[in-house]
Amino acid sequence: MPDDVWTPVRLRPGRVVRVHHREAGTAGRPLVLVHGLGMSGRSMLPALRVLARERRTLAPDLPGYGRTRGRGRTLGIAGLADALNRWMDAVGLDEVDLVGHSLGAQVVAAAVRQRPGRVQHLVLVGPTRDPSAPTWVGQAWRLLLDAPRERPALLPVAVRDYLRAGPLTMVAVLRHALRRPEEHAMGEVDVPTLVLRGSRDPVAGQQWCEDLAAVLPRGQLQVVPGGPHGLVFSAPEAFAAAVLEFCR
């Protein structure tokens, strides 16, 4: 079973938050898994257990999500990326492979831009902000379309995490994320990067992922046949195999 760990992290402007993360495995360069909008590290547990067979793997709850309190302040993409970097500093992760799922893909890409040099490999799983669905309503509709394609066990995890995060917070963060021209900023992410999507993912479309991989200086695309949006939970073996192969 993964260990539960709390680490005091000083965020801007001087607030201290006890950040919760789950951790398993001891070998190799640490792998950090960053959850998507409204979710927590619980959504990463199936993948974490598989990855931990070969690598030390950590899955934090970013401030305002899961067991990490937000102290009354909603963080956008840049704020979440800064919190992620400060948490990695506090845990002592000087060199990592970084994985972000869904909205977490935007967060990890921003974290690399803020602190280049720490991340050796970057994986963007089902990245959000597909321009073919430019509104938060369109993105929410695509999530609903994806729901029947996921493992049923994901539903109670999602409901609990969404209620804890709060729907108003989720909408505010998603609207903020959709305003960011992420595909332009990706040109500054100069680390080996894998864009990973499931072939049945309605949230991150094939054309969007192809375009994103093309913009990245060292990007490539891989598609998991039959995979839904939540690869980390619903297809953890295929997800882990792709991540481990790329990060070698």
C-alpha positions as CSV (number, residue, x, y, z in Angstrom):
1,M,0.0,0.0,0.0
2,P,1.2,3.5,-0.7
3,D,2.3,5.7,2.2
4,D,0.4,8.8,3.1
5,V,2.8,11.8,3.7
6,W,2.1,15.4,4.7
7,T,4.7,18.1,4.0
8,P,4.6,21.8,5.1
9,V,5.0,23.9,2.0
10,R,5.3,27.7,2.0
11,L,3.3,29.1,-0.8
12,R,3.0,32.7,-2.0
13,P,2.3,35.1,-0.4
14,G,3.9,33.4,2.7
15,R,1.1,31.0,3.4
16,V,2.1,27.6,4.8
17,V,0.0,24.6,3.6
18,R,0.4,21.0,4.6
19,V,0.5,19.2,1.3
20,H,-0.6,15.6,1.2
21,H,0.9,13.0,-1.1
22,R,0.8,9.3,-1.7
23,E,4.1,7.5,-2.3
24,A,5.3,4.0,-3.1
25,G,8.4,2.4,-4.6
26,T,12.0,3.2,-3.9
27,A,14.0,2.6,-7.2
28,G,15.2,5.0,-9.8
29,R,14.5,8.7,-10.6
30,P,11.2,9.8,-8.9
31,L,8.1,9.9,-11.0
32,V,5.6,12.5,-10.0
33,L,1.9,12.1,-11.0
34,V,-0.3,15.2,-11.1
35,H,-4.1,14.9,-11.0
36,G,-6.6,16.7,-13.2
37,L,-9.3,19.3,-12.4
38,G,-11.3,18.6,-9.2
39,M,-9.5,15.3,-8.7
40,S,-6.8,14.3,-6.2
41,G,-4.0,11.8,-6.0
42,R,-6.6,9.1,-5.3
43,S,-7.3,9.1,-9.1
44,M,-3.7,8.1,-9.6
45,L,-3.6,5.1,-7.2
46,P,-4.1,2.3,-9.8
47,A,-1.2,3.8,-12.0
48,L,0.9,4.5,-8.9
49,R,0.8,0.9,-7.8
50,V,1.9,-0.4,-11.2
51,L,4.7,2.2,-11.6
52,A,6.0,1.7,-8.1
53,R,7.1,-1.8,-9.1
54,E,10.0,-0.2,-11.0
55,R,10.2,3.4,-9.8
56,R,9.7,5.6,-6.7
57,T,6.3,7.2,-7.5
58,L,4.6,10.1,-5.8
59,A,1.1,11.6,-6.3
60,P,0.4,14.9,-4.5
61,D,-3.0,16.5,-3.8
62,L,-2.5,20.1,-5.0
63,P,-3.7,22.9,-2.7
64,G,-7.5,23.0,-2.6
65,Y,-7.9,19.3,-3.7
66,G,-8.1,16.0,-2.0
67,R,-6.6,16.1,1.5
68,T,-4.7,19.4,1.0
69,R,-6.5,22.4,2.1
70,G,-6.5,25.5,-0.1
71,R,-6.7,28.1,2.8
72,G,-9.6,29.8,1.1
73,R,-7.7,30.8,-2.1
74,T,-8.4,29.3,-5.6
75,L,-5.2,28.8,-7.6
76,G,-5.1,29.1,-11.4
77,I,-2.6,27.2,-13.6
78,A,0.4,29.3,-12.7
79,G,-0.4,29.2,-9.0
80,L,-0.8,25.4,-9.0
81,A,2.5,25.0,-11.0
82,D,4.3,27.2,-8.4
83,A,2.8,25.1,-5.6
84,L,3.9,21.9,-7.3
85,N,7.5,23.2,-7.6
86,R,7.5,24.4,-4.0
87,W,6.2,21.0,-2.9
88,M,9.0,19.2,-4.9
89,D,11.5,21.5,-3.2
90,A,10.1,20.7,0.2
91,V,10.2,16.9,-0.5
92,G,13.7,17.1,-1.9
93,L,13.0,16.1,-5.5
94,D,15.8,17.7,-7.4
95,E,15.4,15.6,-10.6
96,V,12.2,14.0,-11.6
97,D,10.1,12.6,-14.4
98,L,6.8,14.5,-14.4
99,V,3.3,13.3,-15.5
100,G,0.2,15.4,-15.7
101,H,-3.3,14.2,-16.4
102,S,-6.0,16.3,-18.1
103,L,-5.8,19.8,-16.5
104,G,-2.7,18.5,-14.7
105,A,-1.0,18.5,-18.1
106,Q,-1.2,22.3,-18.2
107,V,0.0,22.5,-14.6
108,V,3.1,20.3,-15.2
109,A,4.0,22.2,-18.5
110,A,3.8,25.5,-16.6
111,A,5.9,24.0,-13.8
112,V,8.6,23.1,-16.3
113,R,8.5,26.6,-17.8
114,Q,8.9,28.1,-14.2
115,R,11.7,25.9,-13.2
116,P,13.6,24.4,-16.2
117,G,16.3,21.9,-15.4
118,R,14.5,19.8,-12.8
119,V,12.3,17.7,-15.1
120,Q,14.1,15.1,-17.3
121,H,11.0,13.7,-19.0
122,L,7.5,15.1,-19.3
123,V,4.3,13.2,-20.0
124,L,1.0,15.0,-20.9
125,V,-1.9,12.6,-20.6
126,G,-5.2,13.5,-22.2
127,P,-4.3,17.2,-22.1
128,T,-7.2,19.7,-21.8
129,R,-7.9,22.8,-23.7
130,D,-8.8,21.2,-27.0
131,P,-9.7,24.2,-29.1
132,S,-12.6,22.3,-30.8
133,A,-14.4,22.7,-27.5
134,P,-13.5,26.2,-26.5
135,T,-16.0,26.7,-23.6
136,W,-16.2,25.2,-20.1
137,V,-19.7,23.9,-21.0
138,G,-18.2,22.1,-24.1
139,Q,-15.5,20.6,-21.9
140,A,-18.0,19.5,-19.3
141,W,-20.1,17.8,-22.0
142,R,-17.1,15.9,-23.2
143,L,-16.4,14.7,-19.7
144,L,-20.0,13.4,-19.5
145,L,-19.5,11.6,-22.8
146,D,-16.4,10.0,-21.4
147,A,-18.0,8.8,-18.1
148,P,-19.5,5.5,-19.5
149,R,-16.1,4.6,-21.0
150,E,-14.3,4.6,-17.6
151,R,-14.0,1.8,-15.0
152,P,-17.1,2.0,-12.8
153,A,-14.8,2.3,-9.7
154,L,-13.8,5.8,-10.9
155,L,-17.3,7.2,-10.2
156,P,-17.2,7.3,-6.4
157,V,-13.6,8.6,-6.5
158,A,-14.7,11.4,-8.8
159,V,-17.8,12.3,-6.9
160,R,-16.0,12.5,-3.6
161,D,-13.2,14.6,-5.0
162,Y,-15.5,16.9,-7.0
163,L,-17.6,17.6,-3.9
164,R,-14.5,18.3,-1.8
165,A,-13.0,20.7,-4.4
166,G,-16.4,22.4,-5.0
167,P,-18.1,22.9,-8.3
168,L,-17.7,26.7,-8.3
169,T,-13.9,26.3,-7.8
170,M,-13.8,23.8,-10.6
171,V,-15.7,26.0,-13.1
172,A,-13.5,29.0,-12.2
173,V,-10.2,27.1,-12.7
174,L,-11.5,25.5,-15.9
175,R,-12.6,28.9,-17.4
176,H,-9.2,30.3,-16.4
177,A,-7.4,27.3,-18.1
178,L,-9.4,27.7,-21.3
179,R,-8.3,31.3,-21.6
180,R,-4.6,30.3,-21.7
181,P,-3.1,29.8,-25.2
182,E,-1.4,26.7,-24.1
183,E,-0.3,25.6,-27.5
184,H,1.8,28.7,-27.9
185,A,3.5,28.4,-24.5
186,M,4.4,24.7,-25.2
187,G,7.1,25.9,-27.6
188,E,9.1,26.9,-24.5
189,V,8.9,23.4,-22.9
190,D,12.3,22.1,-24.1
191,V,12.4,18.7,-22.5
192,P,11.6,15.2,-24.0
193,T,7.8,15.2,-23.9
194,L,5.2,12.5,-24.6
195,V,1.6,13.4,-25.4
196,L,-0.4,10.3,-24.4
197,R,-4.1,9.8,-25.2
198,G,-6.6,7.0,-25.3
199,S,-8.1,6.4,-28.7
200,R,-11.6,6.7,-27.2
201,D,-10.9,10.0,-25.3
202,P,-13.5,12.6,-26.2
203,V,-11.8,15.3,-24.1
204,A,-8.4,15.4,-25.8
205,G,-9.1,14.8,-29.5
206,Q,-6.6,13.2,-31.9
207,Q,-6.0,16.4,-33.9
208,W,-5.4,18.5,-30.8
209,C,-2.9,16.0,-29.5
210,E,-1.1,15.8,-32.8
211,D,-0.9,19.6,-33.0
212,L,0.4,19.8,-29.4
213,A,3.1,17.2,-30.0
214,A,4.2,19.1,-33.1
215,V,4.5,22.4,-31.2
216,L,6.7,20.9,-28.5
217,P,10.4,21.1,-29.4
218,R,11.0,17.5,-28.4
219,G,7.4,16.2,-28.5
220,Q,5.9,12.9,-29.7
221,L,2.5,11.4,-29.6
222,Q,1.4,7.9,-28.5
223,V,-2.2,6.6,-28.6
224,V,-3.4,3.8,-26.3
225,P,-5.9,1.7,-28.3
226,G,-9.4,1.6,-26.7
227,G,-8.3,3.9,-23.9
228,P,-10.7,6.5,-22.4
229,H,-9.7,9.9,-21.0
230,G,-8.9,8.5,-17.5
231,L,-6.0,6.3,-18.6
232,V,-4.3,6.6,-15.2
233,F,-7.3,4.9,-13.5
234,S,-9.1,2.9,-16.2
235,A,-6.1,1.6,-18.1
236,P,-3.2,1.7,-15.6
237,E,-1.1,-1.1,-17.1
238,A,-1.1,0.3,-20.6
239,F,-0.5,3.8,-19.2
240,A,2.4,2.7,-17.0
241,A,4.0,0.7,-19.9
242,A,4.0,3.8,-22.1
243,V,5.4,6.1,-19.3
244,L,8.1,3.7,-18.3
245,E,9.2,3.0,-21.8
246,F,9.4,6.7,-22.6
247,C,11.2,7.7,-19.4
248,R,13.9,5.1,-19.9
